[in-house]
Amino acid sequence: MLGTVLLLLALAKTACPNPVSVASRRAEALKKLLEVFGMEDPPAPPAHFKQPPQYMVDLFNTVANADGVTKNPDILEGNTVRSFLDKTHGEEMRFLFVLSSVAKNEKILTAELHLFRLWPRVTDGPKRHHFCQVSVYQVLEKDKPDTPGGKKLLAARLVSLQTSGWEVFAITPAVRDWTEDESSNQGLLVTVQGPGGSLLDPPPLQFASGRGHHESKKPMLVLFTDDGRRGASLPTAGFPGGSHMAGMTPLVSRSTRSLDRLQPCQRHPLSVDFEEIGWSGWIISPRGYNAFHCKGSCPFPLGENMRPTNHATVQSIINALKLSEGVSSPCCVPDKLYSINLLYFDDDENVVLKQYDDMVAGSCGCH
C-alpha cells in the first residue's frame, strides 16, 4: 500500500497539467498515506512552540535511528507510547491526566507516573531523615480523597532524600479503570511519610508541579499500549512492480521501462519528506525517511544473488521453457521489511511515539 501512495504523490507532482487534477490526486495520495499511519486527519500542529518531554525524545533515540527506522523491534512493549502532562497545575500533590486521545481499541500494557524529585529541604537535629515513604493513590471520591473509601493504594516505596531526579511509579490498574469508564478518572494523590508511616510536616520531599517549574520537570503520565496494528506477511503485490499497479499508467517512457528490465532486481532509494507533504508541523521526528523500493528484472536462470524463493525458481523455469501459457516471470519485490517510528503531537498536543510495521524495504528478491 505504501508503494501505491508514494506513486500517487509522484504522479501528483509530475503528471497532470490541470491544477485541479493535480490537487485532487495529491489530496487522494495524502489521505491514503494517513491511512497507512492509522489516522483519518492529520493532527493540528501546536498553537505555540512546544518542547516535547525529554523522556519521549530519549525513548525515540533509543528505539530508532535518525531516520526513524527501528533499531531493535523488541525494545518497545506494544507499538505505541503516549505521554500526558498534568492538568491540575496546582502546588498540592494531586494530579489529573486527560486520556481522551487513547483509542478504544488500544490495549493498556503499562502505565507509569513520572514525578521529578526536587532537592530536599535541609533539616537539622534529631528530626533529620535519610528516607521517606512515597505513596501513590487512585482517587475514588474527588472531594473525599482522605477518607478510607476515598482512595486506593497503587504504589508505595522508600525514596532517598540525598538526591534529586525522576521517580517512576507503576499505576496500570488505575489507567485501565479510567479508559474503561472516563467518569471514574478523579486523578491521583501522592503522600510523603516518614519511614515509620508518620506524616511529616512540612514534608522534606517535594516533587515538581505543573506550576512554577520548568517544562522538562512537569509531572507526566506515560502509557505503553498496543493498537493491534501489525504488518502482514510479505506479499508479491502491493509494492512498485507488483500486480497492484495494473490499471495505473506510470509516466515513464518505453525506453526507460526496457532499461529497467535489463537491470537486475535490486533496491533503490525512495525518499519520504514530511516537510514537503506539509506534515512537519506535527511530526517531531524524523523529518523524513527512505522507504526504498525494488526494481529490476528476474531473468532465467535465477541466481542466489537475486534471493529467489523456491516458488520463484520454479515459476522462472516454467516461464522460460514455455511449459504453461500465461505464466509470467517472477517479480522484483521486497523480501525483508523494517518498521519505522514517529514521534509526534496528537490533537491534544500530547506527544506520542508510535511504531509502524513494514514501512522500509530492507532488501529485494525475486518472488
Secondary structure as GFF3:
##gff-version 3
##sequence-region A 1 367
A	DSSP	alpha_helix	2	14	.	.	.	ID=ss1
A	DSSP	alpha_helix	19	36	.	.	.	ID=ss2
A	DSSP	alpha_helix	54	63	.	.	.	ID=ss3
A	DSSP	beta_strand	80	85	.	.	.	ID=ss4
A	DSSP	beta_strand	94	95	.	.	.	ID=ss5
A	DSSP	beta_strand	107	117	.	.	.	ID=ss6
A	DSSP	three_ten_helix	125	127	.	.	.	ID=ss7
A	DSSP	beta_strand	131	139	.	.	.	ID=ss8
A	DSSP	beta_strand	151	160	.	.	.	ID=ss9
A	DSSP	beta_strand	165	170	.	.	.	ID=ss10
A	DSSP	alpha_helix	172	180	.	.	.	ID=ss11
A	DSSP	three_ten_helix	182	184	.	.	.	ID=ss12
A	DSSP	beta_strand	188	193	.	.	.	ID=ss13
A	DSSP	three_ten_helix	215	217	.	.	.	ID=ss14
A	DSSP	beta_strand	220	226	.	.	.	ID=ss15
A	DSSP	three_ten_helix	243	245	.	.	.	ID=ss16
A	DSSP	alpha_helix	254	262	.	.	.	ID=ss17
A	DSSP	beta_strand	266	268	.	.	.	ID=ss18
A	DSSP	beta_strand	271	273	.	.	.	ID=ss19
A	DSSP	beta_strand	283	285	.	.	.	ID=ss20
A	DSSP	beta_strand	288	290	.	.	.	ID=ss21
A	DSSP	beta_strand	293	295	.	.	.	ID=ss22
A	DSSP	three_ten_helix	304	306	.	.	.	ID=ss23
A	DSSP	alpha_helix	310	321	.	.	.	ID=ss24
A	DSSP	beta_strand	332	345	.	.	.	ID=ss25
A	DSSP	beta_strand	351	366	.	.	.	ID=ss26
###
